[in-house]
Structure formats: C-alpha cells, structure tokens
Amino acid sequence: MRHLCGIVALLLAGSAAAAELHVAVAANFLDPLQKLTPIYQRASGHRLLPSAGATGQLYAQIQQGAPFDVFLSADRERPQQLETAGLTVAGTRFTYATGRLVLWSSKAGALGSDGAAFLKGGGYRFLAIANPETAPYGLAAQQVLQKLRLWDVLNDQKKLVTGESIAQTRQFAATGNADAAFIAVSQVIKPDGSFEGSSWLPPAELYEPIDQDAVLLARSTEQVAARDFLRWLRSDAEALKIIRAAGYIVKP
Amino acid sequence: MAGFATGDLTALLTSFRLALLSTALLLVLCTPLAWWLATTRSRLKPWIETIATMPLVLPPTVLGFYLLSVLGPNGWIGGLSMALGGAPLAFTFTGLVIGSLIYSLPFVLQPLQASFQATGTRVIEVAATLRATPLDAFLRVVLPLSRRGYLTAAVLAFAHTLGEFGVILMIGGNIPGRTQVASIALFNHVESLDYAAAHRLALTLLVLCFVLLLTLHLANRRERTVGVAL
C-alpha cells in the first residue's frame, strides 16, 4: 500500500512539471547516461529519452532539424559548429566528460607490458580503429599511431581495419578478428575499475584530449527542463561519480 | 571518370570484382540446387527453401554479425581455413565473397528454380527417348530453355552484390583496395559530410544499376518475341 501511494505520488508529481527530454548521445556515453537516467528522473521528475549514434551522424541529423533537446557529443568541434550555425542556445556549451583512449585486446596478456612495443613489434594481423574522419576516438588513435611513426607503415601493410563507430571497433577485437583495437576506456572498464582482457593506456601526450561537449539545442521545446538537466549533469556529485567510474575524466 | 577521388575508383573496381566473382560462383553453385528443388518431391524441400530464403529476411547487419563470428579465428569457417593452412577470413576479399554468396543466394536460386519448374522434367523424358543421357538432356535442352532464368539470375545477383552494404560494413573492415567497396566509400563520404563526392559516387552506382536492369528487361522482351516466333 505504501508502495502504491509512493507510485501515485510520483505520478502526480511527475505530471505536474514533467518534461520529456530527447537526448542525442554519442555512442560511447550511452552506457553512463543509462545509469544516470533513473537517478535524474527520481530527482527531477523529467524523463530522459536517449538516441545514441555516432557523433557525426547525430550532428547531421541535428542540422536537418532532428527533434532533440540536448546534444551530448563525443567531441568539441561538432557542438561548436552547431553553435556557429545558430542551432544551439548561446552559453550552454560545456565539457561534460573527457574520454580516455585505450589499446585493448580480448586476450589476457596479448599486449605485454608495453603497448607501444607491441604496436611497433608488428606481430599482429589486424589492428582496429574507429573511422578517424567521423569518430573522435578514431582520430585520437590516428594521432597515437602518427606519434609512434606507425601510421603510414600500418596503412601500407593494410593492417588497419576501420569500424564505423567505436562500438563496431570493439566488436572487431571482441570476436578475435582484430588482434587489438583502439577504443574508449568506458567500453572495457569493469565496475571495480579494472579492465577485461589486456589493455594499454597511451600516455596523454600522444593524443589531443578527447573533450566531449554538451549543448542545449535551440529548437528544444523544453528549454527549462533541458537547462536543469545540463546543470545537474555538470554539478551533481552523484552524477560526477558515475561519469568518473565509467572511465572518464571530469575536469573541475 | 574525371572528378573521382582516387580511392573511389579503386572502390568501384573492388565492387565490380566482387559482384562478378559472386555472380559466376552463384550461377554454378545454384544450378544443381535449383534443379533439385524444381523436381524433387522430398519432404526436405520446404525446409531447404526456407533456409535459402532467409538472407532475404535477415537484416544485413545481423547476417554480417554472424559472419564476423563464423569467419573469425574462433568461428568454424575461420577455423577450417586456418586448419587448411590459411588465415581467418574476416577483413579479406575472400571473406567478402563468402558473405556475398550467402547474401545474394535467393536472387539466383529463385529465378533458376522458377525457370526449371516451367521447363519441367518432361523434356528430359522426351530427350531420353532420343537416347540422350540425363546430363546430356540437361545441358542441351534444359539449359538453353532456361536462358531467361539465367539472365535474370545473373543480373539480379550482380546488381544486388554491387549494392551490398550492411554485410560488408560488418565483415570488411574498410581496407582500401581490398575490402572497401563503392557502397562503403559512399557511406564514408556522407559520414564525413563530403556530400559532393558522395553524390558523384551515388550517381555512378545509380546509373550503372539502371543500365543493368534496363538491359535485363529489354533482353527479356526480345526473348519473349523470339520465343513466340519459334
């Protein structure tokens, strides 16, 4: 009976000011967002409806007038370009998470202790990266390989296979078809902070920071609720804890 | 072909190589199967027909995901290939051919089966009274009578493989000159917002497929008139 009352109260509270927020979210952040959703819904009464995709795809859809309220991008450029095009609400853009790149193999011990040495050793048939032209983690992977002077070599040897998203890139390595893959830490981190398989974290100086920006979209019909969600995402202690546990860096 | 990015021409050639090889292999492989399906009274027939139609129904990405598992080092085809001294087949041209064979199978099997059914077994019996062996009768009577079926099958398989996308996206790995086909190159152009390059490639594919299908329909019309005259 108390449960029932609770539910009724929630429904009533919900119907008073509840908004439905359509969130366009980069595929790498879908998992954390799904963990954040029930907590935010309890706190605010607003519903979050995520649409996940590659950042480039979401960007194109927003340009074409897709009905999203908030855009959680995997990079800074796309939200910036939308801002320049006047499709966002000025002053709402901020970095909600900074992604970390990882070289990952599904086999334990496959990478040895030094991933750079593994990459240079060349004892592998295929190395998977996400498409550098569309996926920020793919671009970061390209930067690492360029710094290690391996980019041209691996291209010539046709050892690089490209996934359309980091989800597909992970799949290439998870099925054992690629020996290793450059993907996001958030994809392979376990709740206790350790990794599955074997992994190597390239030093931060080998690639540009993967700053992921959030922005409120101008065509949103739920401006107040959307602002509230972005403020919560930026400052709520529990939210920040979940984002960090998912393998991201949150800058103060 | 002026105005193409260098990679696009390579991708188109890869597409053609793939379509040509898959079509040729399918015509050969499907002939006995289609004949069997057209003439058998076996209880297995509906089962085989169902399995052979599945590629029409399954989303290409699902098909591609299964193939990725099966062709890889832990899958049975990939494992078989390794046992025979080869390598796993994902991200290779051979892997794409295997994928295309499955993906385009119904487009060859159905026209052939329909055409064999129309011909019937009676012609073989008649040929037998003229002392033709069954194989002889098949090669000299059934095949020529089924040329419209073969033409349809060939064009459909070729065009369908040319337009193949989802399966290749999953098992190709987008390697230029090897597994990057025209449809994938086109997708990459769209993804990186290079719409001009995408338009050029899309238009090329569109025109090619239009010409192919038009040829088929024109040829089929001529066959029909010839058939009546005979």
Contacts between the chains, C-beta under 8 A, distances in Angstrom:
chain1	res1	chain2	res2	distance
A	54	B	191	7.3
A	56	B	191	5.2
A	56	B	192	7.0
A	56	B	193	7.3
A	57	B	191	7.0
A	60	B	190	8.0
A	60	B	193	6.8
A	125	B	87	6.9
A	125	B	88	7.9
A	126	B	91	5.6
A	126	B	173	6.9
A	128	B	173	7.3
A	131	B	174	7.2
A	131	B	188	6.8
A	131	B	191	6.9
A	133	B	188	6.9
A	133	B	191	6.9
A	133	B	192	4.1
A	134	B	188	7.8
A	134	B	191	4.5
A	134	B	192	5.8
A	158	B	175	5.3
A	158	B	176	8.0
A	158	B	177	7.5
A	158	B	178	6.0
A	160	B	175	7.3
A	161	B	91	5.0
A	161	B	173	3.0
A	161	B	174	6.6
A	161	B	175	6.2
A	162	B	173	6.4
A	162	B	174	4.0
A	162	B	175	7.8
A	163	B	173	7.7
A	163	B	174	7.9
A	164	B	169	6.4
A	164	B	174	8.0
A	164	B	187	7.6
A	164	B	191	7.3
A	168	B	169	7.9
A	168	B	170	7.5
A	171	B	65	7.7
A	171	B	68	7.0
A	172	B	68	7.7
A	172	B	90	7.8
A	172	B	173	6.9
A	175	B	68	5.4
A	175	B	69	5.6
A	175	B	72	4.9
A	175	B	74	7.1
A	175	B	90	7.7
A	176	B	72	5.1
A	176	B	73	4.8
A	176	B	74	5.0
A	176	B	88	7.9
A	177	B	68	6.2
A	177	B	71	7.4
A	177	B	72	4.3
A	177	B	73	7.2
A	177	B	88	6.5
A	177	B	90	4.0
A	177	B	91	6.5
A	177	B	173	7.9
A	178	B	91	7.7
A	178	B	173	7.7
